[in-house]
Amino acid sequence: MSQYWSDIVHHLTPYVPGEQPKLQNLVKLNTNENPYGPSPKVIAALQAEAADSLRLYPDPDSGRLKVAIADYHGLQPSQVFVGNGSDEVLAHVFQSLLKHDQPLLFPDITYSFYPVYCGLYGIQFETVPLNAQFQITVQDYMRPNGGIIFPNPNAPTGIPLPLADIERLLQANTQSVVVIDEAYVDFGTESAVSLVNQYHNLLVTHTYSKSRSLAGLRVGYAVGDAGLIEALMRVKDSFNSYPIDRFAEAGAIAAIKDEDFFQQTRQQVMASREQLVVEMTAMGFEVLPSGANFIFARHPQYSGEQLAAGLREQAVIVRHFKKPARIAEFLRITIGDDSQNQALMKALRTLLQP
Ligand SMILES: *Cc1c(COP(=O)(O)O)cnc(C)c1O
């Protein structure tokens, strides 16, 4: 049937998301979801939204949500763009701001959706190797380019980059857009949102999927100069007028207003992460420093493949990337709640028993 396909479809290499298993009772530590459910205020807002008004289209501009996000960050609503998950926001960013004559730059080890968007939109890119400690070195990006994008903290390493390094990059790189994908920033990494008023070529993306426990609601956003936001709006309004449905807008507003719940759950995740790092290090794992809600770890005596398969046999699923070779021995493990983390440790002890 593929003779009916558009030419571009033959050449796409789609992104492969982490598995969403149908089986119950698995300890699911493979897609960096939050182990704690969303705020009860979010649930109440969603219930209130289940009403006759669903027959009406939502606000195409998501105005109330933009105001809530702008207030939260101390910005203007004209500096905010919202989308159906930050993946959709990123797709529009690639198409509207990162396609130029010079190649786009991103790390060789990073979020694997970036090369997929390049394939979809025909964007030339070059990857920049992480250093021997798996860190981003900003000097390596100081060369002619059509744009720069990386997550902070980086994925799947979890390693945070200090804000001073991002500012150094922005001072050196003024001719193209620099996008910082802050999907995990709330778990202990410094945010670059504080720099958007000063650097007009800086765009920062956030998601409600991780620190706000709303992966199922699909809300993400970008903040930056109003001129960059306008480019995103032009693409969005040429694609889908209503990416944020009524539930998504109401739930996201309620989430951003419940600061106590947000603080409590993110602190809990960070405390659990520190505890897991100590325990896994004691078992002989090398754990990269993490500013995210996951850790990236390898064991000198066991292959990544062996460990991932062994955990799976014990109903614990984690993410293992076979490629690139430099990270093939690592496991990416999402921080769970106490009982999930205990199940992980128990399964690891069983595997590592002499
Ligand atoms: C999870 C993730 C996203 C996308 O999240 P959405 O669920 O689409 O909002 C974007 N970038 C990185 C690095 C991520 O890990």
The ligand as a MOL file (V3000), in Angstrom:
LIG
                    3D

  0  0  0     0  0            999 V3000
M  V30 BEGIN CTAB
M  V30 COUNTS 15 15 0 0 0
M  V30 BEGIN ATOM
M  V30 1 C 9.5170 14.3220 28.2340 0
M  V30 2 C 10.3300 15.2480 27.4040 0
M  V30 3 C 9.7440 16.1610 26.5290 0
M  V30 4 C 8.3050 16.1520 26.1170 0
M  V30 5 O 7.3730 16.1420 27.0420 0
M  V30 6 P 5.8340 16.2770 26.6810 0
M  V30 7 O 5.2130 15.1560 27.4330 0
M  V30 8 O 5.6260 16.1830 25.2020 0
M  V30 9 O 5.4670 17.6230 27.2050 0
M  V30 10 C 10.5570 17.0690 25.8750 0
M  V30 11 N 11.8810 17.0670 26.0420 0
M  V30 12 C 12.4810 16.1890 26.8530 0
M  V30 13 C 13.9540 16.2310 26.9900 0
M  V30 14 C 11.7310 15.2460 27.5440 0
M  V30 15 O 12.3220 14.3470 28.3000 0
M  V30 END ATOM
M  V30 BEGIN BOND
M  V30 1 1 1 2
M  V30 2 1 2 3
M  V30 3 2 2 14
M  V30 4 1 3 4
M  V30 5 2 3 10
M  V30 6 1 4 5
M  V30 7 1 5 6
M  V30 8 2 6 7
M  V30 9 1 6 8
M  V30 10 1 6 9
M  V30 11 1 10 11
M  V30 12 2 11 12
M  V30 13 1 12 13
M  V30 14 1 12 14
M  V30 15 1 14 15
M  V30 END BOND
M  V30 END CTAB
M  END
